[in-house]
Amino acid sequence: MQSPKKIIQDLSREELSELIQPAFRAKQIYHWIYHQYATSFEEMKNLPKEMKKKLDEEYTVAPLKQVMVQNSKDGSRKYLYQLHDGHTVEAVLLLMRAKEFHEDGSVKHQERYTVCISSQVGCKVGCAFCLTAKGGFMRNLTAGEIVEQVRLIKKDNDIAANRRVNLVYMGMGEPLDNLQEVAKSVKIFAEEEGMAIATHRQTISTSGLSSKIERLGKMELGINLAISLHAVDDELREKLMPINKAYNIASIITAVKNFPVNDRKRVMFEYLVIKDVNDDISAAKKLLSLLDGIKAKVNLIYFNPYGGTEFKRPSDADMHEFQDYLTKRGLHCTIRESKGLDISAACGQLREQEIEGEV
């Protein structure tokens, strides 16, 4: 089904300036969309009535509709959004640090947020541990549909336009399978007149499409790169991630070594730790060898169980033993604090529940 109207968030600031004359009107529209979180052209009070009417005939400012939100006791919020064609996608707001106050009541530190966003409806990759794959792949999101997830989350949580958030393309879908629209959304997010989320605050997480990692590197977007590795040999990785047959570990490591990394940054390797699958010290040893020579950071992630999965969450003791082995040998390694365990926080859970009629 085609959207009856074009999505104005698909347009970069430059594209909008070329379409809207005089050009200062484009700046006003951008301000209403990304600073005032307008949901209609009618709200844009300083635009001429005729311009608002014409824009409304051709474009929509509301390409996504919030269907559901789940709140975690840790401050995380998971959103389910409906697209114009009835498909749904998820995004998650993670509270990384709560607001802190001085003794006199003044604010010491503002909240720190990370937003995880989707780039596709469903996913082609088919990872064994991921619920998103269960529903198959439907379609790519447009740049505007990607951008709108963050705009709606900022609006819903009263996060001011000048308050920065960190973005991770780590929701539903494989971002590099939708590289053109993802790259455009990176640039739109970074627009000074818009949300002004600098590219160094944006991370693209990929399951390791090595040829597309190379293409992404050549774009020189200035983003951070995260690799969903999850295994240290091809045999296990193929069981967990069938895409490894096309993009094996060696090809990923080669692509990463050629990827342009800011001097102050590291390439993140996401390692989902699954009990009795990839959580022993022999795996840690192989991981250390694999990443030798790469300016890397390893992010150990507890497997987040969901109904029907055969995989289990690792013990805290095994998790810390794995981390200690790596850090004592000079590899920067952290354990990601689990967020949203009391809600449907794993990718695809909320969407699947909605489809099954469980929520």
N, C-alpha and C positions, 0 to 999 in steps of 0.2 A: 504494500500500500504506500503510495507517495504522500508525503506531507503536503497539505494544501498550501502551505506557505513556506518560504525559505526561512532559515534560522539566522537571525542577525548576528548571533555569537559566532557563526562560521567565518565572519569577516574580520580580518586584521584591521588595525587602526588605519593603515595605509590604504587598504581596499575600501574601507568605509569613506575615507576622505575623497577617494576618486569618484564614488557614487553619489555622495551628498554634497551639494553646493548651496551656499558657500561653505568652504572647508571647516570653518569654526563650528558649524552645526554638527559635524562628525564628532568633534571633541565634546560637545554638549551631550550628544547621544551616548558616547562612551562613558561619560561621567554618570549619567543616569543609570546605565546598566550596571557598571562595576563599582560605583561609589555609593549610589543611592539604592541599588538593588531593585530597580523598577521592574514591575511585572507586566506593564503595558505601556504603549506609547502615549496613551492618554495622561499618564502620570507625569510626563515630561513637560512641565509647565512652561518652560521658556522656549519651546518650539512653536512655530506658526501652526495654526489649526489645520491648514491645508497639507502641510508637510506630515503632520501626525496621521492624518487620514490616509495619505498616499503610502506611508510606511506600513501602516496597519493592514492595508490591502495586500501588500506583497510579502511582509515579514512577520515573524512571531518573535516575542521576547521570552516566551515561556514554552520551550520545546520539551521540557521534562515536567512531570507531575509527581509530587511526593505521594506515594501509596502507603508507606509504612515507615515508622522509625522505632527502633528498640534502644532502650537506655540501659547502660551497664552501671553497676555500683562504682566502678573505677573511673567514671566520667566519659567513657567511650560511648559513641552513638552510631548505630548502623542504620543506613537509609536504603530504602528500596524506591526506585524511581521508575515511572512508566514513560515510555517513549511514544511518539505519535502513532506508531504502528501496533501498539499494544504490548510490545516486548518490554521486559523489565531489566534493570541493571542495579548494581549495588555500589555504594560508596560508604566509607567509614571515617568518622572523625575520632581521632585518638588524642586524648588529653595526656601529653607527655610530662607536663609539669603544672601543678595547680598554682593559682594566684597566691602570692605571699605578701604579708603586710608587715610594716614596721610597728613598733610598740605604740607609736602615736596614731596608728590607724592609716597612715599613708601607704600607698602601694610600693612594695619593695621589688617584686617581680610580677609581670603579667603572666597569664597562662601561656603555655607553649603547646602548639597544636601541630599534628601531622594529619594530612588527609590522604587516604588511600582511594584511588579512583580507578574506574573501569575504562577499558579502551575498546571492548567488543561485547556483543551480546553472545554469551557462551564462549567457547574456546575450541580451537582445532587440536591443541597439543595433546590432550588426553592423559594427563598425569594420573597415576593410579590412586594417589592420596587426595585428589582435589575433587570437590563436589561440583564445581562449575562444569567440568567435562561431561557430567552425567546427562545434561540436557542437550549436548551437541553444540555446534556452532550455527548461529543464525545470521549475523551480519556484523560489519564494522560500525563503530560509532563515528560520527563526523567530529571535526575539531570542536564545533559549537556544543555538541552533546557532551563532550568530555569536559569542556570549560564550565558548562552549566552546572555540573555536579558540585564543583567547588563554590560557585556563586551562590547556589541554593543553601549549601551548608553554612557558608559565612552569614548569609541573611538569617537563617533559622536560629543561629547561635549568637546573634548580635555581635559578630566579630567585625570591627570597623574596617573600612577599606584600607586604611594605612597600617593595619596590623598584619604582619607577615605570618604566613603559615608555611610549613614544609609540605611538599607534595611527593607522593610516591605512586607511580603507575604500577600498582600492584593489586588491583582489584580483579574483576573478571576480565579474561582475555589475555592474549599475548601481544604486548604493545608493538613489537617489531613486525608482527603480521599485519599491522595497520600503521606502518611507519610514516606514510605521508601525512595522515591526519593527526597522528601523535606529535610529529615534528611541528606541524602548524599550531597545535594547541600549546606546545611549549613556548612558542614565540608570542602567542596571544596572552598567555599567563604573565609573561615577562614585560608586556607593554607598560611603560611608565604611566600612561594616561589611564590604564585599566587597573588590574589587580597588583601590578608591579611585583610579582613573585619572581625574583631573580633566578636565572637558570641554575645557579649553584645551590639553590634550595629545592631543585627538582631532581628526582631520581627515577630513572627508567629501569624497571626490573624485568629481565628477560629469562626465559627458560634456556637460552643459549643458542640462538640462531646465528651461528658464527658469521655467515656471509652478510647478514643484515647488521650485525654488530660493526662490521667493517664499514658498511654504508652509513650507519649512524655516526661513526667516528669521523668520516669525511665531511659530514654536515657541520661539524665544529659548533654544536649548539651550546657547549659549556655545561651540559648536564652531568649528573653523577650516574654511574653505571652499577647496577646490581645484577649478579648472576645467580639464578636459582640452580645450584649445583646438586645438592642433596645426596650425592654418592661419589665415591672416589675411584670406582672402576666402571668400565662400560657395561659389564654384565648386569650389575645391580641397577645402574642408571637406566638401562633399557627396560628393566622390569617396572621401575618407578615412573620413568618418563620415556615413552616409546619414541619421542622425537630424537632421542639420542642415536637412533639408527641412522638418521640423516645428518645430525650434527654431534659427532662424538666428542668426548672430553678433550682430546688432543687438539681438535680444530677450535674449540672454544678458548683453550688456553692460548693458542697462537693469536686468535683475534683480540683477546684481552691485552696481550703484550704489545699489540700495535695500536691500542686505543689511546687517544690523547687524554691524559689525566692531569688535572690541575696539580701544581706542586704541593699544595696543602691538602690534597684529597687522596683517597685510596679507592680502589675498586672493591666493592662489597661482594662477598660471596655468601649467599644465603644457604644455610645448611639445615634443612628440616630434620630434626632428630626423632627417629622412630624407634621405639623400644624393641630390642633384639633384632633390629634390621641393619642399622648403621651407627650404633651408639657405643661401639667398643673401642679400645685403645688402638687396635690394629688399623681401624679406619682413620683414627686421628693421625697415626704415623704416615699413612698414605696421603692424607690431606696436606700435611706439612711438606712432604716431598713434591706434591703436585703444584703447590703455590710458590715454590722456591723461585726467587728472582722476580716476583710480582709484588708491586706495592699494594698489598691486599689487607683487607679486614674481613674476618669471618664473623658472621652473625648467626649464632646457634639459636634455632627456633624450636620450641616445644611443639610436637605434633598436637593439633587441636582436634580432639575426637568429635565425630558426628555419627548419627545413627546409621548403622549398616556397614560401617567400615571395619576391616579386619585389623587395622593398625592401632597401636596403643601409644599412649603418652609415656615418654621415658621417665625414669626416677630422677629426682633432684640430684642424688649422689652421682649417678652416671653422667648427668649433664655437666656437673662441676668438675668431675674427673677429666672429662673430654676437654673442657675449657682449660683446665690447669696444665694439661699436657702440652697444649699449643702455646699458651702464653709463656710458659717457662722456657720454651725454645724460640722465643722471639716473634711469634706470629700474633699480631693484634687480634684479639678474639673477645667477643662479648656474648652474653646470653640475653636475647631479647625478652624483655618482661612481657609475659602473656597479658593481652588485653581482651576484655569482652568475653571471658569464659562463661559468664552467666547469660550471655545473649548469643544469637546466631552469628558469631564473629568470623568463622572460617569462610573463605570465599565461596559464594554460591549457596550457602545454607539458607539465608532468608528468602532468596528467590525461589529455591526448590520448595521450601515450606509453603510459600504463597501459591506456587503452581499446584502443589498437592492439596491445597486447601486446608493446611494445618494451622495457619495463622489468619 
